[in-house]
Amino acid sequence: MHIGIQESPEPKGDPTSGGEPIRTGTVWSAVAHIIAAVIGAGVLSLAWSTAQLGWIGGPVALLCFAVVTYVSVSLLALCYRSPDPITGRRNPSYMDAVGSYLGRKRRMMCGLLQYGLMYGTCVAYVITTSTSMGAIKRSNCYHKEGHGANCDYGDTAFMVVYGVIEILMSLIPNFHGMAWVSIVAAIMSFGYASIGLGLGFATVVENRVVKGSITGIATKTTTKKVWLTFQALGDISFAYPYALIVLEIQDTLKSPPAEYRTMNKASLVGIIITTFFYVCSGCFGYAAFGSDTPGNLLTGFGFYEPYWLVDVANACIVVHLVGGYQIYSQPIYAFVENWLAQIVPQTRFVTKSYALKLPSMPVLQLNLARICVRIAYVASTVGVAILFPYFNEVVGILGAVTFWPLAIYFPVEMYLVQGKIRPWTKKWICLETFSVICSFVSIVGLIGSIEGMISAKLH
């Protein structure tokens, strides 16, 4: 066995493309990235969201958000190159595209929101993963001791363990080395989404009744019902969060054909697949539990048996979110590391890499600045998660704050500039109306989620 560490320069990309990485992505690798990014923590709260909105409002809201997401992603995919979507200059990140089309000020605004949502998503993943780890332990305890046993365990230790795993995973240098991570994560997401769907369906069959109502869960006051409805909309908006990494995914695709064509195909396939799981998970979960639908379908212990299947589902969540965390972290890592390279370009701490060769493993390129940045980032997300371990409320706030500006406003405005669409034309009015309606949804979702977090904190 031989383990070698030696100093080496940063790996080079395609020599014909100015040192950029070789782009080999296809429709199916993009679909894997999309599914790994979309089916995440948000899917676990959809049964609860459906329960708040009822049998009409819940499914309709899920389908509407799917359509809105596809429209916004299609607009955004056209902005990968500027000014022409086929022959223009590449915009490998969301911020680059906004800067090219809308200027420096809005580029900075976009970056603040984009990286804020990515960071918040990672915090939500820490909360979700620790909850799933704890759920495995509680599931075995309930199986042995009975459903009334005291099987409560703290989540802090699980958060720390997850943080250590993410630090190791952060040795992957960039998005171009993550295709296998996304494929594994996508398989895991199918696994736990299918188990949740199956358990919900089996419970409905066992109960021989479809629970729930047209108006959703009844509350003591109309005001409380409004708050919960708003929060449910925020949770659903978080379930379709991948608009902010569309261009990073698109930057991995080979051409020809034009990248936006491949991305549109991948988005359509990915959204159809995820929406199917979303609608089924939300509806079967609500049908199984009605007014008792838990906030997190697989960790709220609506399901106790078969305990081993619940364990498998939660294990799938853990493995999936290990990969999902990296998908949302890599753009932040790249931004910070590029910034360091610009302000201290001659420092060995930033520029020198060391090749680590492990048995039967590809060579890893270790950079001290990269390691320090990523350890600090992971540690901070774990720390915030320990301070604010409120799953539904955190998910709702994240979705509501960023849904309109990142998924709607910037794609619409960039498309208007690219297409040279004049104000007050029919297309301009339709797109701006679409944007205004979505901004209202984002505002009410934020209000409901903040009220929910305040209530959770007080209780």
Long-range contacts (C-beta under 8 A, 24 or more apart in sequence): 1-359, 2-357, 2-359, 3-356, 3-357, 3-358, 3-359, 4-355, 4-356, 4-357, 5-354, 5-355, 5-356, 5-357, 5-366, 6-354, 6-355, 7-352, 7-353, 7-354, 7-355, 8-353, 8-354, 8-355, 8-365, 9-353, 10-351, 10-353, 10-365, 10-367, 11-173, 11-365, 21-174, 21-176, 22-176, 23-176, 23-251, 23-252, 23-253, 23-254, 23-255, 24-252, 24-254, 25-179, 25-249, 25-252, 25-253, 25-254, 25-262, 26-253, 26-254, 26-262, 27-262, 27-265, 27-266, 27-269, 28-266, 29-179, 29-182, 29-183, 29-252, 29-253, 30-249, 30-250, 30-252, 30-253, 30-262, 30-263, 30-266, 30-267, 30-270, 31-186, 31-266, 31-269, 31-270, 31-273, 32-179, 32-182, 32-183, 32-185, 32-186, 33-179, 33-182, 33-245, 33-249, 33-252, 33-327, 34-242, 34-249, 34-266, 34-267, 34-270, 34-271, 34-274, 35-182, 35-185, 35-186, 35-189, 35-190, 35-270, 35-273, 35-274, 36-181, 36-182, 36-183, 36-185, 36-186, 36-189, 36-320, 36-323, 36-324, 36-327, 37-241, 37-242, 37-245, 37-249, 37-324, 37-327, 37-328, 38-239, 38-240, 38-241, 38-242, 38-270, 38-271, 38-274, 39-186, 39-189, 39-190, 39-193, 39-274, 39-277, 39-320, 40-121, 40-125, 40-128, 40-189, 40-241, 40-320, 40-321, 40-324, 41-121, 41-124, 41-125, 41-127, 41-128, 41-238, 41-321, 41-391, 41-395, 42-235, 42-236, 42-238, 42-239, 42-240, 42-241, 42-395, 42-399, 43-189, 43-193, 43-196, 43-239, 43-277, 43-278, 43-281, 44-128, 44-196, 44-296, 44-297, 44-298, 44-299, 44-317, 44-391, 45-235, 45-238, 45-239, 45-295, 45-296, 45-297, 45-391, 45-392, 45-395, 46-235, 46-236, 46-239, 46-278, 46-281, 46-282, 46-285, 46-297, 47-200, 47-281, 47-282, 47-284, 47-285, 47-286, 47-289, 47-293, 47-294, 47-297, 48-232, 48-235, 48-285, 48-293, 48-294, 48-295, 48-296, 48-297, 48-392, 49-232, 49-233, 49-235, 49-236, 49-282, 50-216, 50-232, 50-282, 50-283, 50-285, 50-286, 50-293, 51-212, 51-216, 51-217, 51-285, 51-286, 51-289, 51-290, 51-291, 51-293, 52-216, 52-217, 52-228, 52-229, 52-231, 52-232, 53-216, 53-229, 53-232, 53-233, 54-212, 54-213, 54-214, 54-215, 54-216, 55-212, 55-213, 55-214, 55-216, 55-286, 56-214, 57-216, 57-229, 58-216, 58-232, 58-282, 58-283, 58-286, 59-279, 59-282, 59-283, 61-232, 61-233, 61-236, 62-236, 62-275, 62-278, 62-279, 62-282, 63-275, 63-279, 65-236, 65-237, 65-239, 65-240, 66-240, 66-271, 66-274, 66-275, 66-278, 68-240, 68-407, 68-408, 68-438, 69-240, 69-242, 69-243, 69-271, 69-407, 70-267, 70-268, 70-271, 71-434, 72-243, 72-407, 72-408, 72-411, 72-412, 73-242, 73-243, 73-246, 73-263, 73-264, 73-267, 73-271, 73-411, 74-264, 74-267, 75-411, 75-412, 75-414, 75-415, 76-243, 76-246, 76-247, 76-410, 76-411, 76-414, 77-246, 77-247, 77-250, 77-259, 77-260, 77-263, 77-264, 77-267, 78-260, 78-415, 78-418, 79-247, 79-411, 79-414, 79-415, 79-418, 80-247, 80-250, 80-251, 80-259, 80-260, 80-263, 81-259, 81-260, 82-418, 83-418, 85-258, 85-260, 85-418, 86-258, 86-260, 90-251, 91-247, 92-247, 92-248, 92-251, 93-247, 93-248, 93-251, 93-331, 93-334, 94-244, 94-245, 94-246, 94-247, 94-248, 94-406, 94-410, 95-335, 96-247, 97-247, 97-414, 98-410, 98-414, 101-413, 101-414, 101-417, 101-418, 102-410, 102-413, 102-414, 102-417, 106-410, 106-413, 109-405, 110-405, 110-406, 110-410, 111-335, 113-401, 113-402, 113-405, 113-406, 114-244, 114-331, 114-402, 114-406, 115-331, 115-332, 115-335, 116-401, 116-402, 117-241, 117-244, 117-398, 117-401, 117-402, 117-406, 118-244, 118-245, 118-328, 118-329, 118-331, 118-332, 119-332, 119-381, 120-394, 120-397, 120-398, 121-241, 121-328, 121-398, 122-325, 122-328, 122-329, 122-381, 123-381, 123-384, 123-385, 123-388, 123-394, 124-238, 124-391, 124-394, 124-395, 124-398, 125-321, 125-324, 125-325, 125-328, 126-159, 126-162, 126-163, 126-325, 126-381, 126-382, 126-385, 127-155, 127-159, 127-385, 127-389, 127-390, 127-391, 127-394, 128-296, 128-317, 128-321, 128-391, 129-158, 129-159, 129-162, 129-317, 129-318, 129-321, 129-322, 130-155, 130-156, 130-158, 130-159, 130-162, 130-385, 130-389, 131-155, 131-158, 131-296, 131-299, 131-391, 132-298, 132-299, 132-314, 132-315, 132-317, 132-318, 132-321, 133-158, 133-161, 133-162, 133-314, 133-318, 134-158, 134-299, 135-298, 135-299, 135-301, 135-310, 135-314, 136-311, 136-314, 136-315, 138-301, 139-301, 139-304, 139-307, 139-310, 139-311, 139-314, 140-307, 140-311, 142-301, 142-304, 142-307, 143-304, 143-305, 143-307, 147-304, 155-389, 156-386, 159-382, 159-385, 159-386, 160-382, 162-318, 162-322, 162-382, 163-378, 163-379, 163-381, 163-382, 165-322, 166-322, 166-325, 166-326, 166-329, 166-378, 167-374, 167-375, 167-378, 169-322, 169-323, 169-325, 169-326, 170-326, 170-329, 170-333, 170-371, 170-374, 170-375, 170-377, 170-378, 171-364, 171-366, 171-371, 172-326, 172-330, 173-365, 173-370, 174-330, 174-333, 174-334, 175-248, 175-249, 175-251, 175-252, 175-330, 175-331, 175-334, 176-252, 178-323, 178-326, 178-327, 178-330, 179-252, 181-323, 181-326, 181-327, 182-323, 182-327, 184-319, 184-323, 185-319, 185-320, 185-321, 185-322, 185-323, 185-324, 185-327, 188-316, 188-317, 188-319, 188-320, 188-323, 189-316, 189-320, 190-277, 191-312, 191-313, 191-316, 191-320, 192-298, 192-313, 192-314, 192-316, 192-317, 192-320, 193-277, 193-281, 194-277, 195-298, 195-309, 195-310, 195-312, 195-313, 195-316, 196-281, 196-285, 196-297, 196-298, 196-313, 197-277, 197-280, 197-281, 197-284, 199-288, 199-303, 199-309, 199-310, 199-313, 200-280, 200-281, 200-284, 200-285, 200-287, 200-288, 200-297, 201-284, 201-288, 203-284, 203-288, 203-289, 203-302, 203-303, 204-284, 204-287, 204-288, 207-288, 210-287, 211-286, 211-287, 211-288, 211-289, 211-290, 211-291, 212-286, 212-287, 212-290, 212-291, 213-290, 217-290, 217-291, 217-293, 218-291, 226-448, 227-447, 227-448, 227-451, 227-452, 228-448, 228-452, 229-448, 230-444, 230-445, 230-447, 230-448, 230-449, 230-451, 231-392, 231-393, 231-396, 231-445, 231-448, 231-449, 231-451, 231-452, 232-396, 232-448, 233-400, 233-441, 233-444, 233-445, 233-448, 234-395, 234-396, 234-397, 234-399, 234-400, 234-403, 234-445, 234-446, 234-448, 234-449, 235-392, 235-395, 235-396, 235-399, 235-445, 235-449, 236-399, 237-399, 237-400, 237-403, 237-407, 237-441, 237-442, 237-445, 238-395, 238-396, 238-398, 238-399, 238-400, 238-403, 239-278, 239-399, 240-271, 240-274, 240-407, 241-398, 241-399, 241-402, 243-406, 243-407, 243-411, 244-402, 244-406, 244-407, 245-327, 245-328, 245-331, 248-330, 248-331, 295-391, 295-392, 296-391, 296-392, 329-374, 329-377, 329-378, 332-377, 333-370, 333-373, 333-374, 333-377, 336-373, 336-377, 337-369, 337-370, 337-373, 340-369, 340-373, 388-453, 390-452, 390-453, 390-456, 390-457, 392-452, 393-449, 393-452, 393-453, 393-456, 394-453, 395-449, 396-445, 396-446, 396-448, 396-449, 396-452, 397-446, 397-449, 397-450, 397-453, 399-445, 399-449, 400-442, 400-443, 400-444, 400-445, 400-446, 400-448, 400-449, 401-442, 401-446, 403-438, 403-441, 403-442, 403-445, 404-435, 404-438, 404-439, 404-441, 404-442, 404-443, 405-442, 407-438, 408-434, 408-435, 408-438, 408-439, 409-435, 409-439
